[in-house]
Amino acid sequence: MKAITQDRYGSSDVLRLDEVATPAPGADEVLVRVHAAGVGPEVWHIMTGRPYFVRLMGFGVRAPKQRVPGRDLAGTVEAVGSAVTEFQPGDEVFGSGRGTLAEYACAAAADEGKVGGAGVLAPKPANLMFEQAAAVPTSGATALQGLRDAGGVRGGQSVLIIGASGGVGTFAVQLAKHFDAHVTGVCSTAKTELVRSLGADAVIDYTREDFADRPERYDLILDTAGRRALSGLRRALTPRGTLVIVGGEGGGRLTGGFERQLRAVVLSRFVSQRLVPLTAVDRRADLLFLKDIIEDGKLTPVIDRTFALGEAAQALTDAEEGHGRGKKVIVI
Ligand SMILES: NC(=O)c1ccc[n+]([C@@H]2O[C@H](COP(=O)([O-])OP(=O)(O)OC[C@H]3O[C@@H](n4cnc5c(N)ncnc54)[C@H](OP(=O)(O)O)[C@@H]3O)[C@@H](O)[C@H]2O)c1
């Protein structure tokens, strides 16, 4: 089968369009014919092995353990392992697996609660095309877990989404509206209309105005843009508000933007505000939650751009820039 491979960590020029053996599913795994695979900064971090901290999360210290990159997928079940009862060949699925920048990828039917585990699958939302469904798993689940689980969002709260136009942010704006919050999105000038169209009640253009200088205070801030100092974020929170740190860009080679998350954990013990770093996990219940509201017409994935498999390097170069307008999807 055709697949993107990498034998060492590095920028996107380590990627090759290759011919490799089709993987065989284990007993509790599903082999999926991949029709589309969503990519974003999370794939970029694993491709580059940066910050180095990422390598210690089980991805391989010297070289990537998984030769074929990619996590998110939407496709058709080709074969199932002997212990799998939930899926059968021909089922249309979405979720996460291993090495999804390929014609075929294996995914655990449900390797629950893991970060970068063997995957989790659910039936594809019936009203989405494969390329739309492939945009959902990581970014949709991250936005959901950030708002609902880490953030404890409630109806009537005022919520600020920083990075509202990106892969995670476009889901977060729609989900926060679904939870009946009053939503303010932060993005650059060219994307204000997009963020408004997703349902944001207010939009702040960060190129013209700093949200922390405004008088508004927010019950919940979801920061997906990853570079802002904790002091500025805390200034925009109510005295008992919650900050959920999703993004971790910038910083040094060792821990990168994660430094900010580590500092947040320590500081949170000494202040009245809750400062919570988020690490999203694989959970089928979350895929099913997202599927339901997508089918109800309350959530629509935003596709930044689609790429052919041979253009994966370009997609990941774009992902590094961190100016997504929704999600990048590789169509296979
Ligand atoms: N914690 C987890 O488990 C988890 C899971 C998935 C992703 N992530 C992380 O979450 C972050 C976001 O991922 P993503 O897929 O949403 O990335 P993305 O698609 O590149 O989106 C990033 C967004 O941030 C915006 N942005 C950049 N600078 C900004 C600023 N100063 N103020 C406000 N917005 C700004 C960009 O908009 P403009 O173009 O308008 O600047 C862009 O829309 C990444 O760091 C990623 O690694 C974490």
The ligand as an SDF file (V2000), in Angstrom:
LIG
                    3D

 48 52  0  0  0  0  0  0  0  0999 V2000
   -3.8300   19.4570   24.8010 N   0  0  0  0  0  0  0  0  0  0  0  0
   -4.0810   18.6090   23.8450 C   0  0  0  0  0  0  0  0  0  0  0  0
   -4.3610   17.4340   24.0940 O   0  0  0  0  0  0  0  0  0  0  0  0
   -4.0510   19.0900   22.4210 C   0  0  0  0  0  0  0  0  0  0  0  0
   -4.7400   18.4140   21.4090 C   0  0  0  0  0  0  0  0  0  0  0  0
   -4.7270   18.9420   20.1280 C   0  0  0  0  0  0  0  0  0  0  0  0
   -4.0010   20.1000   19.8560 C   0  0  0  0  0  0  0  0  0  0  0  0
   -3.3090   20.6990   20.8630 N   0  0  0  0  0  0  0  0  0  0  0  0
   -2.5610   21.9360   20.6550 C   0  0  0  0  0  0  0  0  0  0  0  0
   -3.5080   22.9870   20.5190 O   0  0  0  0  0  0  0  0  0  0  0  0
   -2.9470   24.0240   19.7490 C   0  0  0  0  0  0  0  0  0  0  0  0
   -3.9450   24.4450   18.6720 C   0  0  0  0  0  0  0  0  0  0  0  0
   -4.1190   23.3900   17.7560 O   0  0  0  0  0  0  0  0  0  0  0  0
   -4.9640   23.6730   16.4440 P   0  0  0  0  0  0  0  0  0  0  0  0
   -5.0800   22.3790   15.7250 O   0  0  0  0  0  0  0  0  0  0  0  0
   -6.1840   24.4300   16.7730 O   0  0  0  0  0  0  0  0  0  0  0  0
   -3.9400   24.6320   15.6510 O   0  0  0  0  0  0  0  0  0  0  0  0
   -4.2390   25.5750   14.3990 P   0  0  0  0  0  0  0  0  0  0  0  0
   -5.2630   24.9460   13.5410 O   0  0  0  0  0  0  0  0  0  0  0  0
   -2.9350   25.9370   13.8030 O   0  0  0  0  0  0  0  0  0  0  0  0
   -4.9020   26.8530   15.0360 O   0  0  0  0  0  0  0  0  0  0  0  0
   -4.2120   27.7510   15.8060 C   0  0  0  0  0  0  0  0  0  0  0  0
   -5.0230   29.0240   15.8050 C   0  0  0  0  0  0  0  0  0  0  0  0
   -4.4220   29.9380   16.7040 O   0  0  0  0  0  0  0  0  0  0  0  0
   -4.6110   31.2330   16.1750 C   0  0  0  0  0  0  0  0  0  0  0  0
   -3.6400   32.1440   16.7370 N   0  0  0  0  0  0  0  0  0  0  0  0
   -2.3020   32.2320   16.4760 C   0  0  0  0  0  0  0  0  0  0  0  0
   -1.7670   33.2190   17.2270 N   0  0  0  0  0  0  0  0  0  0  0  0
   -2.7890   33.7290   17.9620 C   0  0  0  0  0  0  0  0  0  0  0  0
   -2.8840   34.7600   18.9310 C   0  0  0  0  0  0  0  0  0  0  0  0
   -1.8210   35.4730   19.2950 N   0  0  0  0  0  0  0  0  0  0  0  0
   -4.0730   35.0240   19.4930 N   0  0  0  0  0  0  0  0  0  0  0  0
   -5.1690   34.3150   19.1560 C   0  0  0  0  0  0  0  0  0  0  0  0
   -5.1490   33.3300   18.2310 N   0  0  0  0  0  0  0  0  0  0  0  0
   -3.9740   33.0560   17.6480 C   0  0  0  0  0  0  0  0  0  0  0  0
   -4.5050   31.0710   14.6890 C   0  0  0  0  0  0  0  0  0  0  0  0
   -5.3120   32.0700   14.0810 O   0  0  0  0  0  0  0  0  0  0  0  0
   -4.6920   33.2580   13.1830 P   0  0  0  0  0  0  0  0  0  0  0  0
   -4.2970   32.6510   11.8840 O   0  0  0  0  0  0  0  0  0  0  0  0
   -5.8360   34.1710   13.0940 O   0  0  0  0  0  0  0  0  0  0  0  0
   -3.4940   33.7910   13.9160 O   0  0  0  0  0  0  0  0  0  0  0  0
   -5.0850   29.6780   14.4530 C   0  0  0  0  0  0  0  0  0  0  0  0
   -6.4230   29.7710   14.0300 O   0  0  0  0  0  0  0  0  0  0  0  0
   -1.6090   23.5080   19.2500 C   0  0  0  0  0  0  0  0  0  0  0  0
   -0.6040   23.9990   20.1060 O   0  0  0  0  0  0  0  0  0  0  0  0
   -1.7310   22.0090   19.4070 C   0  0  0  0  0  0  0  0  0  0  0  0
   -0.4650   21.3660   19.5520 O   0  0  0  0  0  0  0  0  0  0  0  0
   -3.3220   20.2360   22.1360 C   0  0  0  0  0  0  0  0  0  0  0  0
  1  2  1  0
  2  3  2  0
  2  4  1  0
  4  5  1  0
  4 48  2  0
  5  6  2  0
  6  7  1  0
  7  8  2  0
  8  9  1  0
  8 48  1  0
  9 10  1  0
  9 46  1  0
 10 11  1  0
 11 12  1  0
 11 44  1  0
 12 13  1  0
 13 14  1  0
 14 15  2  0
 14 16  1  0
 14 17  1  0
 17 18  1  0
 18 19  2  0
 18 20  1  0
 18 21  1  0
 21 22  1  0
 22 23  1  0
 23 24  1  0
 23 42  1  0
 24 25  1  0
 25 26  1  0
 25 36  1  0
 26 27  1  0
 26 35  1  0
 27 28  2  0
 28 29  1  0
 29 30  1  0
 29 35  2  0
 30 31  1  0
 30 32  2  0
 32 33  1  0
 33 34  2  0
 34 35  1  0
 36 37  1  0
 36 42  1  0
 37 38  1  0
 38 39  2  0
 38 40  1  0
 38 41  1  0
 42 43  1  0
 44 45  1  0
 44 46  1  0
 46 47  1  0
M  CHG  2   8   1  16  -1
M  END
$$$$
